Amino acid sequence: PFDLPLKLTETGIKKIDEICLHVFEALALIQSTGIPTYLFHEKNDLAKIQFQYHSRPDAFAYVAKTAALLADESLETFPRNTLLGSAYSPKTIGEVSSFLTPQNCIIFVLASPKLTGVDPEFHEKWFGGEYAVRPIPSDWLQLLEAATPHHDIRLPEPNPFVPTELQ
């Protein structure tokens, strides 16, 4: 699954439609230009640094995250295949990005009903959490489907602070 968590302020929650539009504008940019090779390498380098040198003050959270990752990879290669991209493939990037459409998404908004204006109508059975389910409004869906790259959304330049040689 592809997951794009966004932590929004109260103002952000009130402008959720605009924020989702910007997400799909950014995806339209990736769909039209692809992802440069340097971003692939930077992502791998940063993942290595994070894994090797990140302080772990919360041992329980670290173990829980690591245990969750173990289900996706054999011990012989763990955590290499889970953390690192194995090969740069513009074709795969294009195929994956073409799947990231409004029709293939689910938007979860975790916020107070006072902010969303949506009253809960269901209770989750194990913890009793309250929630509501709504379809994406058709006018909103049409706007997201028509998203094109926004002139202020750009891919980052190479990061000069990411080490090029890691041990």
Buried (B, 14 or more C-beta within 10 A) or exposed (E): EEEEEEEBEEEBBBBBBEEBBBBBBBBBBBBEEBBBEBBBBBBBBBBBEEBEEEEEEEEEEEEEEBEEBEEEBEEEEBBBBBBBBEEBEEEEBBEEBEEBBBEEBEBEBEBEEEBBEBEEEEEEEEEEEEBEEEEBEEEBBEBBEEBEBBEEBEEEEEEEEBEEEEE
